[in-house]
Amino acid sequence: MDQTTLNFIVVGASFALYFGIAIWARAGSTSEFYAAGRGVNPVVNGMATAADWMSAASFISMAGLIAFVGYNNSSFLMGWTGGYVLMAMLLAPYLRKFGKYTVPEFVGDRFYSNSARVVAVICLIVISVTYVIGQMTGAGVAFSRFLEVSSTVGLLTASAVVFIYAVLGGMKGITYTQVAQYVVLIIAYTIPAVFISLQLTGNPIPGLGLFSNMSEGQAGAGTPLLVTLDGLLTDLGFNQYTTGNTPWLMALFTLSLMIGTAGLPHVIIRFFTVPKVADARWSAGWALVFIALLYLTAPAVGAMARLNIMTTMWPNGVEGEPVAVDDLPDWFRTWSATGLLGVEDKNGDGLIQYYNERSPAMQEMAAERGWEGNELVTFNQDILVLANPEIAQLPGWVIALIAAGGIAAALSTAAGLLLAISSAISHDLIKSVINPNISEKGELLAARISMAGAIALATWLGLNPPGFAALVVALAFGLAAATLFPTLMMGIFSKRMNAAGATAGMLAGLILTCAYLFTYLGIFFIPGTNLLENTAANYLFGIPPTHFGPIGALANFAVAYAVSSMTAAPPQHIQDLVESVRIPRGAGGALNK
Amino acid sequence: MAEKPHNNAYWAANIRLITVCLVIWALASYGFAILLRPLISGIAVGGTDLGFWFAQQGSILVFLVLIFFYAWRMNKIDKEHGVDE
C-alpha cells in the first residue's frame, strides 16, 4: 500500500470518529449548544481546552519557530502556557460563577450597557475571525501535503467536516470531538519525538533528552546534545542556540502572548462548560497538563530535528566533505518534491554545502574551500515536525498519524473559534440587542444559522486570505491583550469600575493597538499603506508591533480608571453582582435539558 | 449582602493567594528564564545553564504546580469561609 492511500485511510478513520461523536452528542437546547449543558467533567474539559488551544501553528510550526531562533523564541513556550496561570486565577472561576454563555454577555451585563456589549462583540469577532483564517489555511495545507489534493479541495473538505459536527452539536459536539482530536494530535506528536530522542540520546522522554548527552555512534557522542548543536551552529556561522539578545524585548513579547492567551474568548468559554467554580479551577490545571505534554516536547523536537538535518548535510563533520547530491536520504528527496526543502549545487562539485552565507567568517572559509554560497536554498521551518517520522525511520502509519494530527489540530481550534463567533452573534446581538423576545427554539435555530454563516465566511477568507495571514498571531494576541483581558479583569476585581470607564478603556486599547499595528503593517494590513517602514529603527521606544499587547492593555487600564473616577459609581445591583461572581456558592451545577 | 464582612475576609484571602502565586509565576518566567538569567548562569544543566532550562521546561512545570496549588488552596479557603458548593 502506498503512503498516500495509508494517509487517506487514517485521516478518513479520524473523520468517521468525529462524525460518530457528533451524532451521539448533538445539542437539543441553547444551554447545550453554548455550554454543553454545563455537565463536562473538568479533566475532559481540560483535554478539550488543550485541543481548542493548540492550533495548526502549535502543531506544525512551533518546533520550527524555536529551532531556527533558539533561546529567544522560548517566548512562545512560556507565553502560550503562562497565560493559563492568569486565566485560572484572574478570570475563569468568576466567569463560570457568572453562569452565562458568552464573553460579551458578561461585559454587557456587568457594565449594564449595550454599547459595552457591542464593543466586546466587535473585539471578539475581530480577534476570532483573524485567528480562524490561519486555521482554515492550515487545514488546507495539511490536506494538500499528505493527501495530494489541492489546498482548495482540502480547505473545502475541512469546512464540510467542521460544518457537520459544529452545526449539529454546538459546544457539546465540539467538546467531545476536541477530546478525540487531542488524543490523535498528541499521539502523532509524541511518537516520532520519543524515537528521535532515543536515537540521539537514549532517553525516551524528549524534554529530558534535550538536556542529555549524545549516544554512542552519534556525532559528538558523550557530550551534551545542546553543546553539540551549539558547536555545529557556530562552526557553520549561525547564532548559538542557547544564547539570546535584548532580554527586555523577550520579556515584553512573552507578556504580550500571556495576556493575549488569557483574553482569548474561544478559550475562556470552554470554562463555562464545567458544573462548578471549583471544577473551573481544576480544569485550568488539567488543560495545562495536556498542553504541557506537547509544549515540553516541542523544544526537544525542534533542537533534535535541526541537529539531524545538520548532521545529514555534514555527515563527516564541518571539517570533512559535506553530503553528495547522490547520497541524500530518501526522506530528503520526498520533501524536496513538496518545495519545503530544496538544494542547488551552485559550484557544481556534486556536494551540498549548507552554511550561513551572511557570516563574514564563513565567506572567508567559502572562498578558501571553493564554495559559492549556501546550497540548502529552501529550508522551511515546518519541515522539522512534518518530516520527523521519516527522519526517525518510523513506519508509514506514523506518517499518516502526523497527517491526521495536523488536520485535527486545525479543525479543533477552528471549531472553537467558530462557536465563539456564532454565539456572539446569536446570543449577544440577536437575543440581547435585536430581538430579546426570541424563543428558546428560535435562538437555537439562530445559533445554528450563525454557525453556518461563520463557517461560510471563514471558508471564503481562507480561500481569499487578505494578505496578512502571517500577521494573524500579532493581531489576535495584541487585541485580546489590549481589549478583552483588562475589561474582564476590571469587571471582576474592581467594584467601582462603571460602564463609561470600561467602554472607553476597551475602545482606547482597540484603537491604540490597531493604530500601532497599521502604522507599520499597513492600514487594514493592505501592503503599501503603512506610514512607516516596519524596521527596528522606526519603532516607538524600539517596540515591534508584535510586542505591543501589554502597552495596549496598560492604555485600557489607565483610560478606564480615569474615566470611571470622573463618572458615577455603578448602581447597587451591579455591585451586588460583582460580590456574587467573587464567591463560588450558587453556580448552579450541571443543567438538564 | 448580609454576609459582607465575611465575604471581605474571603476576598482578601483570595487576593493574597493570587499575589503570592503571581510573584512565583513572574519569577520563574520573566525572572529566571529571561531577566535574571545572567545571575544564575553559573549553574550548569545538561550542556547549558539553568536559565535556558527554565525558559524551555522549568517555567511550564512551575506554571502547572501553581495552578494546581491555587485550585487546592482556594477550594480549602472556600470551605473555611463557607462559600463552597
Contacts between the chains, C-beta under 8 A, distances in Angstrom:
chain1	res1	chain2	res2	distance
A	66	B	56	7.8
A	71	B	52	6.0
A	71	B	55	6.3
A	71	B	56	8.0
A	74	B	33	6.6
A	74	B	52	7.9
A	74	B	55	3.6
A	74	B	56	5.4
A	77	B	55	7.2
A	77	B	56	6.0
A	77	B	59	7.6
A	77	B	60	6.6
A	78	B	29	4.7
A	78	B	33	6.4
A	78	B	55	6.7
A	78	B	59	5.0
A	78	B	60	7.3
A	81	B	59	7.5
A	81	B	60	4.9
A	81	B	63	5.5
A	82	B	25	6.6
A	82	B	29	5.4
A	82	B	59	6.8
A	82	B	63	5.6
A	84	B	63	6.6
A	84	B	67	6.5
A	85	B	21	7.1
A	85	B	22	7.4
A	85	B	25	4.9
A	85	B	63	5.1
A	85	B	66	5.6
A	85	B	67	6.0
A	88	B	67	4.6
A	88	B	70	6.3
A	88	B	71	7.2
A	89	B	18	4.9
A	89	B	21	6.2
A	89	B	22	7.1
A	89	B	67	7.9
A	89	B	70	5.7
A	90	B	18	7.2
A	93	B	74	7.8
A	207	B	57	5.5
A	210	B	46	7.2
A	210	B	56	7.2
A	210	B	57	7.6
A	211	B	45	5.9
A	211	B	46	2.6
A	211	B	47	6.8
A	211	B	48	7.6
A	211	B	53	6.6
A	211	B	57	7.9
A	212	B	46	6.2
A	213	B	47	8.0
A	223	B	47	7.2
A	224	B	46	5.2
A	224	B	47	2.6
A	224	B	48	7.6
A	225	B	46	7.6
A	225	B	47	6.5
A	226	B	46	6.5
A	226	B	47	3.9
A	226	B	48	4.9
A	226	B	52	7.7
A	227	B	47	4.1
A	227	B	48	7.9
A	228	B	47	8.0
A	230	B	47	7.9
A	242	B	47	7.9
A	242	B	48	4.4
A	242	B	49	7.7
A	242	B	52	5.1
A	247	B	34	5.0
A	247	B	35	5.5
A	247	B	37	7.2
A	248	B	35	7.4
A	250	B	34	5.4
A	251	B	30	5.0
A	251	B	34	4.8
A	251	B	35	6.0
A	254	B	29	6.3
A	254	B	30	6.9
A	254	B	34	7.0
A	255	B	30	7.4
A	258	B	29	7.9
A	276	B	85	5.9
A	277	B	78	8.0
A	277	B	85	7.2
A	278	B	71	7.3
A	278	B	74	7.9
A	278	B	75	5.0
A	278	B	78	7.0
A	278	B	84	7.1
A	278	B	85	7.6
A	281	B	67	7.8
A	281	B	70	6.8
A	281	B	71	3.7
A	281	B	74	6.1
A	281	B	75	7.0
A	282	B	68	7.9
A	282	B	71	5.1
A	284	B	67	5.5
A	284	B	71	7.5
A	285	B	64	6.9
A	285	B	67	4.1
A	285	B	68	4.5
A	285	B	71	5.6
A	288	B	60	7.9
A	288	B	63	6.2
A	288	B	64	5.4
A	288	B	67	5.8
A	289	B	64	6.4
A	292	B	60	5.2
A	292	B	61	7.6
A	292	B	64	5.9
A	295	B	60	5.8
A	296	B	57	5.9
A	296	B	60	6.0
A	296	B	61	7.8
A	299	B	56	4.3
A	299	B	57	7.4
A	576	B	1	6.2
A	579	B	1	5.6
A	579	B	4	7.6
A	579	B	7	6.3
A	582	B	7	7.1
A	582	B	10	7.8
A	582	B	11	5.6
A	582	B	14	7.6
A	583	B	7	6.2
A	583	B	10	6.7
A	583	B	83	4.2
A	584	B	78	5.4
A	584	B	83	5.8
A	584	B	84	6.0
A	584	B	85	5.7
A	585	B	78	7.9
A	585	B	82	8.0
A	585	B	83	4.7
A	585	B	84	6.5
A	585	B	85	4.8
A	586	B	85	6.6
A	587	B	85	6.2
A	589	B	85	7.8
